Amino acid sequence: MAEQDIKSIVKDKYAKAALRVTSSSDACCGSASSRGECDPITSNIYTESETCSLPAEATAASLGCGNPTALAELKPGETVLDLGSGGGIDVLLSAKRVGPSGKAYGLDMTDEMLALARENQRKAGATNVEFLKGEIEQIPLPANSVDVIISNCVINLSADKDRVFAEAFRVLKPGGRFAVSDVVVRGEVPAELRKSIELWIGCVAGALEEQEYRDKLAKAGFETVDLEPTRIYRVEDAREFLAGAGLDADAIAPQVNDKFMSAFVRARKPAVV
């Protein structure tokens, strides 16, 4: 699929998700899941203590697969950038962690999500937050300007992940941290099965295989790359979806189980570049 086609599909998906939140207060498991049902991907990611002080719409618009703000070890005074910030939940949580002396940026290419995020910022009274329109392959910030980059199940949607990693490396300060949640594949999976599972998870461009993820980050210049599984998906979780796609869950289970996962990916830009 062409890169521009993928971007159009992603923009349409997230625009519809934002509009669902703004037009209805009814959201499954606290998230506007593109799958329209409670599932093990977007549910139970945030604690009640994290979300209770946020606008309900910020939680409802979450389409993530992890909680990077809880794992990134953000410090007061730091500048953090969320790639693909959606309704703004991770930006608002980051803003609390970095405090008034810090800054939290959110970057998104979808107008509807940006409008929702800015409204959530207003409701939350967050003054150390700024939402930017743009693409994660071309970040509209200067080089060496960010302490930490986070992202929540968005990089897998890009058709040019090498460029995403290169841009992340560029905008991070020397010694800066890359700390994202993303969908990752462990080992080989038959192409037709991989496509079906990725559609269930919500990927469009396709998740990277674990070693490929490590290699691409290293190629961009990152060091101390670490990948930690946070949630492993099994065929049983997707049985209904797979049946609708004409697939026998029991038959494909040995080829798929434990190979798709949400992972927390850490890396660091060298202190001296």
C-alpha positions as CSV (number, residue, x, y, z in Angstrom):
1,M,0.0,0.0,0.0
2,A,1.3,3.4,-0.9
3,E,2.5,5.7,1.9
4,Q,-0.1,8.4,1.0
5,D,-2.9,5.8,1.0
6,I,-1.9,4.6,4.5
7,K,-1.9,8.2,5.8
8,S,-5.4,8.8,4.3
9,I,-6.7,5.6,6.0
10,V,-5.1,6.6,9.3
11,K,-6.5,10.1,9.2
12,D,-9.9,8.9,8.4
13,K,-9.9,6.3,11.2
14,Y,-8.7,8.8,13.8
15,A,-11.0,11.6,12.6
16,K,-14.0,9.2,13.0
17,A,-12.7,8.2,16.5
18,A,-12.6,11.9,17.5
19,L,-16.0,12.6,16.2
20,R,-17.5,9.6,18.0
21,V,-16.1,11.0,21.3
22,T,-17.5,14.5,20.7
23,S,-20.9,13.3,19.6
24,S,-21.4,10.6,22.2
25,S,-20.6,10.1,25.9
26,D,-20.9,6.3,25.4
27,A,-17.5,4.7,25.0
28,C,-16.5,1.1,25.5
29,C,-14.1,0.4,28.3
30,G,-13.4,4.1,28.5
31,S,-11.9,4.2,25.0
32,A,-13.3,5.0,21.5
33,S,-12.0,1.7,20.2
34,S,-11.9,1.3,16.5
35,R,-13.1,-2.2,17.0
36,G,-16.2,-1.0,18.8
37,E,-16.0,-3.5,21.6
38,C,-14.2,-4.1,24.8
39,D,-10.9,-5.7,24.0
40,P,-7.5,-6.5,25.5
41,I,-5.6,-3.9,23.5
42,T,-7.1,-0.5,24.6
43,S,-8.7,-1.5,27.9
44,N,-7.2,-1.2,31.4
45,I,-4.1,0.7,30.3
46,Y,-4.5,3.7,32.7
47,T,-5.1,3.6,36.4
48,E,-8.1,5.3,37.9
49,S,-5.8,7.7,39.8
50,E,-4.3,8.8,36.5
51,T,-7.6,9.4,34.7
52,C,-9.8,10.7,37.4
53,S,-8.5,14.3,37.1
54,L,-8.6,14.3,33.3
55,P,-11.6,15.2,31.1
56,A,-13.6,12.1,30.2
57,E,-13.2,12.9,26.5
58,A,-9.4,12.5,26.8
59,T,-9.7,9.0,28.2
60,A,-12.5,8.1,25.7
61,A,-10.4,9.1,22.8
62,S,-7.5,6.9,23.8
63,L,-6.6,4.3,21.1
64,G,-3.3,3.3,22.6
65,C,-1.8,0.0,23.4
66,G,0.2,1.0,26.5
67,N,1.0,3.7,29.0
68,P,4.3,5.3,28.0
69,T,4.0,8.1,30.5
70,A,4.0,5.7,33.4
71,L,7.2,4.0,32.1
72,A,9.2,6.9,30.7
73,E,10.3,8.2,34.1
74,L,9.6,11.8,33.3
75,K,11.2,14.4,35.5
76,P,10.1,17.9,36.6
77,G,11.4,20.5,34.1
78,E,11.7,18.2,31.2
79,T,10.4,18.8,27.7
80,V,8.4,15.8,26.3
81,L,6.9,15.2,22.9
82,D,4.1,12.7,22.1
83,L,4.1,11.4,18.6
84,G,0.6,10.9,17.4
85,S,-1.1,12.5,20.4
86,G,-4.7,11.9,19.5
87,G,-7.1,13.2,22.1
88,G,-4.2,14.2,24.3
89,I,-4.4,11.8,27.3
90,D,-0.6,11.1,27.3
91,V,0.3,14.7,26.8
92,L,-1.9,15.8,29.7
93,L,-0.4,13.0,31.9
94,S,3.1,14.0,30.9
95,A,2.4,17.7,31.6
96,K,1.6,16.7,35.2
97,R,4.8,14.7,35.6
98,V,7.1,17.4,34.2
99,G,5.4,20.1,36.2
100,P,5.0,23.9,35.5
101,S,8.7,24.2,34.8
102,G,8.5,21.6,32.0
103,K,6.6,21.4,28.7
104,A,4.6,18.7,26.9
105,Y,4.0,18.8,23.2
106,G,1.5,16.7,21.3
107,L,1.9,16.1,17.5
108,D,-0.9,14.9,15.4
109,M,-1.9,15.2,11.7
110,T,-5.7,14.9,12.2
111,D,-7.6,18.1,12.6
112,E,-10.5,16.5,14.5
113,M,-8.1,14.9,17.1
114,L,-6.3,18.2,17.5
115,A,-9.5,20.1,18.1
116,L,-10.5,17.5,20.7
117,A,-7.1,17.6,22.4
118,R,-7.1,21.4,22.6
119,E,-10.5,21.3,24.2
120,N,-9.3,18.6,26.7
121,Q,-6.3,20.9,27.4
122,R,-8.7,23.8,28.1
123,K,-10.9,21.6,30.4
124,A,-7.8,20.3,32.3
125,G,-6.4,23.8,32.7
126,A,-3.0,22.7,31.4
127,T,-0.8,25.7,30.7
128,N,2.4,23.8,29.9
129,V,1.0,22.0,26.9
130,E,1.1,22.7,23.2
131,F,-0.5,20.7,20.4
132,L,1.1,20.9,17.0
133,K,-0.2,19.8,13.6
134,G,2.1,17.7,11.6
135,E,3.4,14.3,10.7
136,I,5.7,12.1,12.8
137,E,7.9,11.6,9.7
138,Q,8.5,15.4,9.7
139,I,8.4,16.8,13.2
140,P,7.9,20.6,13.3
141,L,10.4,21.2,16.1
142,P,14.0,22.3,16.0
143,A,16.9,19.8,16.5
144,N,18.1,19.1,20.0
145,S,15.0,20.6,21.6
146,V,13.3,17.7,23.4
147,D,14.3,15.6,26.5
148,V,11.9,12.7,26.0
149,I,9.9,11.3,23.1
150,I,6.9,9.2,23.9
151,S,4.3,7.6,21.6
152,N,1.4,5.2,22.1
153,C,0.7,2.6,19.4
154,V,1.3,5.1,16.6
155,I,4.7,4.3,15.0
156,N,3.4,1.0,13.8
157,L,1.0,3.1,11.6
158,S,3.8,4.8,9.7
159,A,4.8,3.6,6.3
160,D,8.3,5.1,6.7
161,K,9.5,4.1,10.1
162,D,13.2,4.8,9.3
163,R,12.2,8.5,8.8
164,V,10.2,8.5,12.1
165,F,13.3,7.2,14.0
166,A,15.6,9.7,12.2
167,E,13.3,12.6,13.1
168,A,13.0,11.4,16.7
169,F,16.8,11.3,16.9
170,R,17.1,14.8,15.4
171,V,14.8,16.6,17.8
172,L,16.1,14.8,20.9
173,K,18.7,16.6,22.9
174,P,22.1,14.7,23.4
175,G,21.3,12.1,26.0
176,G,17.6,12.4,25.3
177,R,15.3,9.4,25.8
178,F,13.0,7.5,23.3
179,A,10.3,5.8,25.3
180,V,7.3,4.5,23.3
181,S,4.6,1.9,23.5
182,D,4.1,0.1,20.2
183,V,2.9,-3.1,18.7
184,V,5.7,-5.5,17.9
185,V,5.9,-8.9,16.2
186,R,8.1,-11.6,17.6
187,G,9.3,-14.1,15.0
188,E,7.9,-15.1,11.6
189,V,4.1,-15.1,10.9
190,P,2.5,-16.1,7.6
191,A,1.7,-13.0,5.6
192,E,-2.1,-13.6,5.3
193,L,-2.4,-14.4,9.1
194,R,-0.3,-11.4,10.0
195,K,-2.5,-9.1,8.0
196,S,-5.7,-10.4,9.8
197,I,-4.1,-10.0,13.3
198,E,-2.8,-6.6,12.5
199,L,-6.3,-5.5,11.3
200,W,-7.7,-6.7,14.6
201,I,-5.0,-4.9,16.6
202,G,-5.7,-1.8,14.6
203,C,-2.5,-1.5,12.6
204,V,-2.5,-0.3,9.0
205,A,1.1,-0.1,7.9
206,G,2.2,-3.2,9.9
207,A,4.1,-3.7,13.0
208,L,7.9,-4.3,13.0
209,E,9.4,-7.6,14.0
210,E,11.3,-7.3,17.3
211,Q,14.9,-7.5,15.9
212,E,14.0,-5.2,13.0
213,Y,12.7,-2.6,15.5
214,R,16.1,-2.8,17.3
215,D,18.1,-2.6,14.1
216,K,16.2,0.4,12.8
217,L,16.7,2.4,16.0
218,A,20.4,1.5,16.0
219,K,20.6,2.6,12.4
220,A,19.1,6.0,13.3
221,G,21.9,6.4,15.9
222,F,20.2,5.3,19.1
223,E,22.0,3.3,21.8
224,T,21.0,1.1,24.7
225,V,17.9,-0.1,22.9
226,D,15.6,-2.2,25.0
227,L,12.3,-3.8,24.2
228,E,10.0,-5.0,27.1
229,P,6.7,-6.8,26.4
230,T,3.9,-5.3,28.3
231,R,0.9,-7.2,26.9
232,I,1.0,-10.3,24.7
233,Y,-2.0,-11.1,22.4
234,R,-3.4,-14.5,21.8
235,V,-5.7,-15.9,19.2
236,E,-8.4,-16.5,21.8
237,D,-8.7,-12.8,22.3
238,A,-9.5,-12.3,18.6
239,R,-11.6,-15.4,18.1
240,E,-14.8,-13.5,17.1
241,F,-12.9,-11.2,14.7
242,L,-11.0,-14.0,13.0
243,A,-14.2,-16.0,12.5
244,G,-15.7,-13.0,10.8
245,A,-12.7,-13.0,8.5
246,G,-13.2,-16.6,7.6
247,L,-10.3,-17.9,9.7
248,D,-10.3,-20.9,12.1
249,A,-8.8,-19.6,15.4
250,D,-7.9,-23.0,16.6
251,A,-6.1,-23.9,13.4
252,I,-4.0,-20.8,13.2
253,A,-3.2,-20.5,17.0
254,P,0.1,-22.4,16.8
255,Q,1.4,-19.9,14.2
256,V,0.2,-16.7,15.9
257,N,0.0,-17.2,19.7
258,D,2.4,-15.1,21.7
259,K,3.9,-13.5,18.6
260,F,2.0,-10.2,18.6
261,M,2.5,-7.9,21.6
262,S,2.4,-4.4,23.0
263,A,5.9,-3.5,24.1
264,F,7.7,-0.6,25.8
265,V,10.6,0.4,23.6
266,R,13.4,2.4,25.2
267,A,16.5,3.9,23.6
268,R,18.8,6.8,24.1
269,K,20.5,9.4,22.0
270,P,24.2,9.4,22.8
271,A,25.3,12.3,25.1
272,V,28.0,13.1,22.5
273,V,26.9,12.9,18.9
